[in-house]
Amino acid sequence: MKNKWKKGFFLILGIDLLIVLILLFLVIAPGTNNRENQLSKKPNGENVSFYIQSNKEDLNKLINYYLKKQAANTPIDYQIKLADEVELYGTLPFFSEQLNMKLTFEPEALKNGDLILKQKSISIGNLQLPAAYVLQFISENYKLPQGVEIRPNDKLIYMNMDQFKLKSNAKVKVNKFDLKKNDIAFTLLVPVK
């Protein structure tokens, strides 16, 4: 019986010493720098995506900043306001007068990341003009950013987000565009290749 206990004791002592030696080796042995390994790893895919949550107030500032830059050399002035719907304000030349116009649109985010604005109402001074005519006039006379396509017969504006030119060739996809709940979300895709 003594022999079994003696063998068991030395077996446990040997296992304990082996564990201590392995731990000492792992602590003392030179390791690779984890930071260097992380930096050398390249992201998978061609883009890195960032989820952006926004609100109407901030988006109003951003949109109108870019509209002023885009339409700086055109005689026609217009601006966009995000309220419970998308509102476009501008003026139309009518003989020697300028008529104020207001168009309202209902936004809808598409699954492919694009945005459509469905025409809801139009007011131009006191005139009642067909929506298709006004949208056609805007399409022909207003300088619109690349990627904005006016479809007068469908009474909508299609915003192809892939065609918007952003710095560093980044792209934007629209996830949510609920103005009534002030719930606006985008995905920013930044190229890494």
N, C-alpha and C positions, 0 to 999 in steps of 0.2 A: 504494500500500500504506500510505503514511503516513496518508493520509486516513481509511482504515478504522479504524486504531488510534486515531487522534485522536477520531473519532466514538464509538467504543466506550468510550474512556476517559471522555469527557464524559457518555455515557449512564449508565455505572456511577456516576460522581460525582453525577449528578443523582438517581439512585435512592437513593443513600446519604444525600444531603441531604434528600430527601423523607421518608425513614424517620426521620431525626434530628428533623426538624420535627414530624412526627406524634407521635413519642414526647414531645417537649417540650410540645406542645399538650396531650397527655393528662395529663402530670404537672402542668402549671401550671394548666390549666383547672379552674374550680370544679366539684366533683363533688357528687353527691347523697350524703347521709349514709346509709350502708348500714344502720346501726342503726335509723334512722327508717323506712326501707323495710321492714325485718324486723318492726318493731313494728306497722306499719300493715297488714301482711298478716294476714288472718284465717284461722284453721285451717279446713280443709275438713271438712264434715260437721257433725253436731250434737254429737258427743262426741270427747273426746281419750282415748285408751286407754293404760293403764299395765299392764305385765305384772308380776305380783307372785309371787315364789317364797316359800313359807313352809315351816314344819315343824310337827310335831304339838304340840310343847311350847308354841310361841307361839300356835298356834291354840286350844289348850286354854284358855289364859289369856283370850284374847279372847272365845271362846264363852261361858265361864262368867261373865265380867264382864257381858256383855249379858243372859244368862239371869237373873242376880241383879237387874239393873235392871228387866227385863221382868216378873219374877214377884214383885216386892217386896211387892205387896199381896195375894198369894194364900197360903192356909194350907198349900199343898202345896209341899214342897221337892224339887227335883231338880237334877241336874247331869249334864253330859256329859263323857266322857273319851275322847280319841282314843288308842287303843293300836294293835294290829294290825287292829282293827275299831272301829266307833263303839259306845261303851258308854253306856247311859243308866241312871243310878242314881236311885232315888227311894223314896218310901214311899207305901203305900196304906192308907187307913183301913179297918180291918176290925173292926166292932163297937167296942169300946173300945181296941183295940190298933192299932199301926202295923206293917204288914208291909213289910219291905225288899224291894225289887224291883231286878232287873237285867235289862236288855234289851240284846242285842247286834245290831248291824246291819252288813251289808256295803255300803260306799258305792260308788256308780257315778256318774261324771260323764257327763252327756248332751251330745250335740253342740250342743244349743241353749243350753248354759251352765247348765242346772239340775242339781240333784243329787238322786238317789234313794238312800234307805237301805232295803235289803231286810232284813227281820227274819230273824235267824239263830237266836237262842235267847232264852228267857224263863225267869227263875227268880224266884218270889215266895215268900219264906219256904220252906216245904216243900210248898206247894201246886202242883199241876200244873193250870194254867188254859189254855184255848185262846188262842192268840196273837190271834185276831180279837177276842175278848172284852177282853183286856187293852189292846189298841190302841184299841178303842172307848172304854173307860173313861178312858184317858189323854186321848183327844180331847175327851171331855166334861168332864173335871175339871181338867185342867192348862191353865194359860194359856200358849199357844204364840205365838211371834212371828208377825206377819203374814207370809204366804208359806209357812208350814209347814202342809202338809195331810196328815193321817193317813188312810190308806186301809186300814181294818181287813180288808176282804175280800181285798185283794191282798197283805196282810202287808207293807206298806211305808209309808215316810214320803216324801212328795214335797216337795222344797224348790224353790219357784218363786223363783228369784233376782231376777227383775224386781220382785217385790212387797216385797222387803226395803227398809225405809226407812233410807236413809243420809243423812248431812248433805249439803247442797248438791245434793240429788237425784242423787247418784252411784249407779251400779248396778254390780253384781258379776256376773261370769260365771265359772263353774268350768271350768277347762281340764283339770286333772288332780287326782285325789284318790286316790292310791295310798298307803295307810297303811303297808303292809308295807315299802315302799321309802322311806317318809318323803318322798314326792315329791308335794307339794301346790302347785298353781299356779292363780292367778286372773287375770282381766283386770278392772281397775277402769276403768269408763267414766265420765268426768267431763263433764257437759254444758258446752258453750261457747256455746250460743245461748239 
